[in-house]
Amino acid sequence: MSKRPINLLLNDILESIDKVEQYTKEMTFDEFSNDQKSIDAVVRNLEIIGEVANRLPDDFKEEHSNVEWYKVVGLRNRIIHEYFGIDLQIIWQIVHADLSSLRQTLSQI
């Protein structure tokens, strides 16, 4: 658990989502998968999102169980421990399908 207030932790997640969306704006999957700088930037921000989610207090996560926190944290763990085995298709899907719904949910908290 972090000593940072929950609202700042949530803001950290939202800022990382903003960055990922900005980095991949108007990119195709092929462009993304051939741009190592974009891959590194996106993966780093997904790591941050997972790390911050991991630092949220358990009671907060239980109160907001509509967010699948275990998946958010699990992605971070997978990225950290299996960096060279990351499936870019899965990363792309997360960027384009999951982050916007996470943003929407967190914005309502």
mmCIF file of the C-alpha atoms, coordinates in Angstrom:
data_MODEL
# 
_entry.id   MODEL 
# 
loop_
_atom_site.group_PDB 
_atom_site.id 
_atom_site.type_symbol 
_atom_site.label_atom_id 
_atom_site.label_alt_id 
_atom_site.label_comp_id 
_atom_site.label_asym_id 
_atom_site.label_entity_id 
_atom_site.label_seq_id 
_atom_site.pdbx_PDB_ins_code 
_atom_site.Cartn_x 
_atom_site.Cartn_y 
_atom_site.Cartn_z 
_atom_site.occupancy 
_atom_site.B_iso_or_equiv 
_atom_site.pdbx_formal_charge 
_atom_site.auth_seq_id 
_atom_site.auth_comp_id 
_atom_site.auth_asym_id 
_atom_site.auth_atom_id 
_atom_site.pdbx_PDB_model_num 
ATOM 1   C CA . MET A 1 1   ? 0.000   0.000   0.000   1.00 0.00 ? 1   MET A CA 1 
ATOM 2   C CA . SER A 1 2   ? 1.199   3.488   -0.841  1.00 0.00 ? 2   SER A CA 1 
ATOM 3   C CA . LYS A 1 3   ? 1.320   6.532   1.388   1.00 0.00 ? 3   LYS A CA 1 
ATOM 4   C CA . ARG A 1 4   ? 0.149   8.622   -1.562  1.00 0.00 ? 4   ARG A CA 1 
ATOM 5   C CA . PRO A 1 5   ? -3.502  9.593   -1.359  1.00 0.00 ? 5   PRO A CA 1 
ATOM 6   C CA . ILE A 1 6   ? -5.836  7.448   -3.436  1.00 0.00 ? 6   ILE A CA 1 
ATOM 7   C CA . ASN A 1 7   ? -6.899  10.375  -5.622  1.00 0.00 ? 7   ASN A CA 1 
ATOM 8   C CA . LEU A 1 8   ? -3.269  10.955  -6.650  1.00 0.00 ? 8   LEU A CA 1 
ATOM 9   C CA . LEU A 1 9   ? -2.766  7.270   -7.379  1.00 0.00 ? 9   LEU A CA 1 
ATOM 10  C CA . LEU A 1 10  ? -5.854  7.251   -9.582  1.00 0.00 ? 10  LEU A CA 1 
ATOM 11  C CA . ASN A 1 11  ? -4.574  10.368  -11.312 1.00 0.00 ? 11  ASN A CA 1 
ATOM 12  C CA . ASP A 1 12  ? -1.265  8.572   -11.977 1.00 0.00 ? 12  ASP A CA 1 
ATOM 13  C CA . ILE A 1 13  ? -3.191  5.799   -13.724 1.00 0.00 ? 13  ILE A CA 1 
ATOM 14  C CA . LEU A 1 14  ? -5.222  8.288   -15.763 1.00 0.00 ? 14  LEU A CA 1 
ATOM 15  C CA . GLU A 1 15  ? -2.061  10.150  -16.800 1.00 0.00 ? 15  GLU A CA 1 
ATOM 16  C CA . SER A 1 16  ? -0.468  6.918   -18.003 1.00 0.00 ? 16  SER A CA 1 
ATOM 17  C CA . ILE A 1 17  ? -3.609  6.071   -19.964 1.00 0.00 ? 17  ILE A CA 1 
ATOM 18  C CA . ASP A 1 18  ? -3.421  9.530   -21.565 1.00 0.00 ? 18  ASP A CA 1 
ATOM 19  C CA . LYS A 1 19  ? 0.193   8.948   -22.535 1.00 0.00 ? 19  LYS A CA 1 
ATOM 20  C CA . VAL A 1 20  ? -0.497  5.544   -24.057 1.00 0.00 ? 20  VAL A CA 1 
ATOM 21  C CA . GLU A 1 21  ? -3.385  6.928   -26.075 1.00 0.00 ? 21  GLU A CA 1 
ATOM 22  C CA . GLN A 1 22  ? -1.254  9.833   -27.266 1.00 0.00 ? 22  GLN A CA 1 
ATOM 23  C CA . TYR A 1 23  ? 1.650   7.550   -28.227 1.00 0.00 ? 23  TYR A CA 1 
ATOM 24  C CA . THR A 1 24  ? -0.591  5.297   -30.303 1.00 0.00 ? 24  THR A CA 1 
ATOM 25  C CA . LYS A 1 25  ? -2.937  7.908   -31.735 1.00 0.00 ? 25  LYS A CA 1 
ATOM 26  C CA . GLU A 1 26  ? -3.481  7.382   -35.463 1.00 0.00 ? 26  GLU A CA 1 
ATOM 27  C CA . MET A 1 27  ? -1.114  4.394   -35.532 1.00 0.00 ? 27  MET A CA 1 
ATOM 28  C CA . THR A 1 28  ? -1.938  1.089   -37.124 1.00 0.00 ? 28  THR A CA 1 
ATOM 29  C CA . PHE A 1 29  ? -0.897  -2.130  -35.462 1.00 0.00 ? 29  PHE A CA 1 
ATOM 30  C CA . ASP A 1 30  ? 1.824   -2.607  -38.094 1.00 0.00 ? 30  ASP A CA 1 
ATOM 31  C CA . GLU A 1 31  ? 3.218   0.857   -37.428 1.00 0.00 ? 31  GLU A CA 1 
ATOM 32  C CA . PHE A 1 32  ? 3.153   0.223   -33.695 1.00 0.00 ? 32  PHE A CA 1 
ATOM 33  C CA . SER A 1 33  ? 4.757   -3.212  -33.908 1.00 0.00 ? 33  SER A CA 1 
ATOM 34  C CA . ASN A 1 34  ? 7.611   -1.820  -36.024 1.00 0.00 ? 34  ASN A CA 1 
ATOM 35  C CA . ASP A 1 35  ? 8.305   1.189   -33.781 1.00 0.00 ? 35  ASP A CA 1 
ATOM 36  C CA . GLN A 1 36  ? 10.417  0.080   -30.834 1.00 0.00 ? 36  GLN A CA 1 
ATOM 37  C CA . LYS A 1 37  ? 10.229  3.495   -29.159 1.00 0.00 ? 37  LYS A CA 1 
ATOM 38  C CA . SER A 1 38  ? 6.426   3.382   -29.156 1.00 0.00 ? 38  SER A CA 1 
ATOM 39  C CA . ILE A 1 39  ? 6.432   -0.195  -27.890 1.00 0.00 ? 39  ILE A CA 1 
ATOM 40  C CA . ASP A 1 40  ? 8.802   0.746   -25.073 1.00 0.00 ? 40  ASP A CA 1 
ATOM 41  C CA . ALA A 1 41  ? 6.759   3.835   -24.148 1.00 0.00 ? 41  ALA A CA 1 
ATOM 42  C CA . VAL A 1 42  ? 3.456   1.959   -24.124 1.00 0.00 ? 42  VAL A CA 1 
ATOM 43  C CA . VAL A 1 43  ? 4.824   -1.011  -22.199 1.00 0.00 ? 43  VAL A CA 1 
ATOM 44  C CA . ARG A 1 44  ? 6.414   1.298   -19.625 1.00 0.00 ? 44  ARG A CA 1 
ATOM 45  C CA . ASN A 1 45  ? 3.128   3.097   -19.022 1.00 0.00 ? 45  ASN A CA 1 
ATOM 46  C CA . LEU A 1 46  ? 1.239   -0.188  -18.743 1.00 0.00 ? 46  LEU A CA 1 
ATOM 47  C CA . GLU A 1 47  ? 3.804   -1.189  -16.115 1.00 0.00 ? 47  GLU A CA 1 
ATOM 48  C CA . ILE A 1 48  ? 3.107   2.057   -14.255 1.00 0.00 ? 48  ILE A CA 1 
ATOM 49  C CA . ILE A 1 49  ? -0.646  1.481   -14.406 1.00 0.00 ? 49  ILE A CA 1 
ATOM 50  C CA . GLY A 1 50  ? -0.200  -1.998  -12.935 1.00 0.00 ? 50  GLY A CA 1 
ATOM 51  C CA . GLU A 1 51  ? 2.235   -0.859  -10.274 1.00 0.00 ? 51  GLU A CA 1 
ATOM 52  C CA . VAL A 1 52  ? -0.046  1.950   -9.139  1.00 0.00 ? 52  VAL A CA 1 
ATOM 53  C CA . ALA A 1 53  ? -3.030  -0.418  -9.091  1.00 0.00 ? 53  ALA A CA 1 
ATOM 54  C CA . ASN A 1 54  ? -0.990  -2.777  -6.935  1.00 0.00 ? 54  ASN A CA 1 
ATOM 55  C CA . ARG A 1 55  ? -0.387  0.055   -4.444  1.00 0.00 ? 55  ARG A CA 1 
ATOM 56  C CA . LEU A 1 56  ? -4.064  0.863   -4.003  1.00 0.00 ? 56  LEU A CA 1 
ATOM 57  C CA . PRO A 1 57  ? -5.394  -0.297  -0.633  1.00 0.00 ? 57  PRO A CA 1 
ATOM 58  C CA . ASP A 1 58  ? -7.210  -3.619  -0.668  1.00 0.00 ? 58  ASP A CA 1 
ATOM 59  C CA . ASP A 1 59  ? -10.333 -2.107  0.874   1.00 0.00 ? 59  ASP A CA 1 
ATOM 60  C CA . PHE A 1 60  ? -10.482 0.443   -1.953  1.00 0.00 ? 60  PHE A CA 1 
ATOM 61  C CA . LYS A 1 61  ? -10.160 -2.315  -4.547  1.00 0.00 ? 61  LYS A CA 1 
ATOM 62  C CA . GLU A 1 62  ? -12.875 -4.326  -2.813  1.00 0.00 ? 62  GLU A CA 1 
ATOM 63  C CA . GLU A 1 63  ? -15.143 -1.266  -2.732  1.00 0.00 ? 63  GLU A CA 1 
ATOM 64  C CA . HIS A 1 64  ? -14.562 -0.788  -6.463  1.00 0.00 ? 64  HIS A CA 1 
ATOM 65  C CA . SER A 1 65  ? -14.664 -4.424  -7.480  1.00 0.00 ? 65  SER A CA 1 
ATOM 66  C CA . ASN A 1 66  ? -16.190 -3.529  -10.860 1.00 0.00 ? 66  ASN A CA 1 
ATOM 67  C CA . VAL A 1 67  ? -12.564 -2.945  -11.927 1.00 0.00 ? 67  VAL A CA 1 
ATOM 68  C CA . GLU A 1 68  ? -10.717 -6.197  -12.507 1.00 0.00 ? 68  GLU A CA 1 
ATOM 69  C CA . TRP A 1 69  ? -7.708  -5.089  -10.475 1.00 0.00 ? 69  TRP A CA 1 
ATOM 70  C CA . TYR A 1 70  ? -6.121  -8.529  -10.592 1.00 0.00 ? 70  TYR A CA 1 
ATOM 71  C CA . LYS A 1 71  ? -5.918  -8.240  -14.394 1.00 0.00 ? 71  LYS A CA 1 
ATOM 72  C CA . VAL A 1 72  ? -4.409  -4.749  -14.224 1.00 0.00 ? 72  VAL A CA 1 
ATOM 73  C CA . VAL A 1 73  ? -1.772  -5.867  -11.722 1.00 0.00 ? 73  VAL A CA 1 
ATOM 74  C CA . GLY A 1 74  ? -1.302  -9.185  -13.508 1.00 0.00 ? 74  GLY A CA 1 
ATOM 75  C CA . LEU A 1 75  ? -0.455  -7.463  -16.773 1.00 0.00 ? 75  LEU A CA 1 
ATOM 76  C CA . ARG A 1 76  ? 2.222   -5.453  -14.998 1.00 0.00 ? 76  ARG A CA 1 
ATOM 77  C CA . ASN A 1 77  ? 3.669   -8.622  -13.476 1.00 0.00 ? 77  ASN A CA 1 
ATOM 78  C CA . ARG A 1 78  ? 3.685   -10.379 -16.812 1.00 0.00 ? 78  ARG A CA 1 
ATOM 79  C CA . ILE A 1 79  ? 5.374   -7.436  -18.542 1.00 0.00 ? 79  ILE A CA 1 
ATOM 80  C CA . ILE A 1 80  ? 8.038   -7.152  -15.841 1.00 0.00 ? 80  ILE A CA 1 
ATOM 81  C CA . HIS A 1 81  ? 8.844   -10.853 -15.690 1.00 0.00 ? 81  HIS A CA 1 
ATOM 82  C CA . GLU A 1 82  ? 8.348   -11.866 -19.316 1.00 0.00 ? 82  GLU A CA 1 
ATOM 83  C CA . TYR A 1 83  ? 9.306   -8.749  -21.247 1.00 0.00 ? 83  TYR A CA 1 
ATOM 84  C CA . PHE A 1 84  ? 10.687  -10.613 -24.229 1.00 0.00 ? 84  PHE A CA 1 
ATOM 85  C CA . GLY A 1 85  ? 7.638   -12.851 -24.393 1.00 0.00 ? 85  GLY A CA 1 
ATOM 86  C CA . ILE A 1 86  ? 5.070   -10.067 -24.632 1.00 0.00 ? 86  ILE A CA 1 
ATOM 87  C CA . ASP A 1 87  ? 2.464   -10.531 -27.331 1.00 0.00 ? 87  ASP A CA 1 
ATOM 88  C CA . LEU A 1 88  ? 2.108   -7.189  -29.099 1.00 0.00 ? 88  LEU A CA 1 
ATOM 89  C CA . GLN A 1 89  ? -1.363  -8.146  -30.338 1.00 0.00 ? 89  GLN A CA 1 
ATOM 90  C CA . ILE A 1 90  ? -2.491  -8.413  -26.716 1.00 0.00 ? 90  ILE A CA 1 
ATOM 91  C CA . ILE A 1 91  ? -0.861  -5.086  -25.858 1.00 0.00 ? 91  ILE A CA 1 
ATOM 92  C CA . TRP A 1 92  ? -2.584  -3.498  -28.862 1.00 0.00 ? 92  TRP A CA 1 
ATOM 93  C CA . GLN A 1 93  ? -5.943  -4.919  -27.800 1.00 0.00 ? 93  GLN A CA 1 
ATOM 94  C CA . ILE A 1 94  ? -5.485  -3.605  -24.262 1.00 0.00 ? 94  ILE A CA 1 
ATOM 95  C CA . VAL A 1 95  ? -4.606  -0.169  -25.612 1.00 0.00 ? 95  VAL A CA 1 
ATOM 96  C CA . HIS A 1 96  ? -7.597  0.003   -27.916 1.00 0.00 ? 96  HIS A CA 1 
ATOM 97  C CA . ALA A 1 97  ? -10.244 -1.923  -25.975 1.00 0.00 ? 97  ALA A CA 1 
ATOM 98  C CA . ASP A 1 98  ? -9.482  -1.937  -22.274 1.00 0.00 ? 98  ASP A CA 1 
ATOM 99  C CA . LEU A 1 99  ? -7.826  1.367   -21.397 1.00 0.00 ? 99  LEU A CA 1 
ATOM 100 C CA . SER A 1 100 ? -10.747 3.562   -22.427 1.00 0.00 ? 100 SER A CA 1 
ATOM 101 C CA . SER A 1 101 ? -13.162 1.579   -20.246 1.00 0.00 ? 101 SER A CA 1 
ATOM 102 C CA . LEU A 1 102 ? -10.671 1.717   -17.360 1.00 0.00 ? 102 LEU A CA 1 
ATOM 103 C CA . ARG A 1 103 ? -10.427 5.483   -17.823 1.00 0.00 ? 103 ARG A CA 1 
ATOM 104 C CA . GLN A 1 104 ? -14.193 5.829   -17.829 1.00 0.00 ? 104 GLN A CA 1 
ATOM 105 C CA . THR A 1 105 ? -14.589 3.758   -14.672 1.00 0.00 ? 105 THR A CA 1 
ATOM 106 C CA . LEU A 1 106 ? -11.816 5.542   -12.788 1.00 0.00 ? 106 LEU A CA 1 
ATOM 107 C CA . SER A 1 107 ? -13.116 8.951   -13.822 1.00 0.00 ? 107 SER A CA 1 
ATOM 108 C CA . GLN A 1 108 ? -16.376 8.155   -12.074 1.00 0.00 ? 108 GLN A CA 1 
ATOM 109 C CA . ILE A 1 109 ? -14.710 7.293   -8.752  1.00 0.00 ? 109 ILE A CA 1 
# 
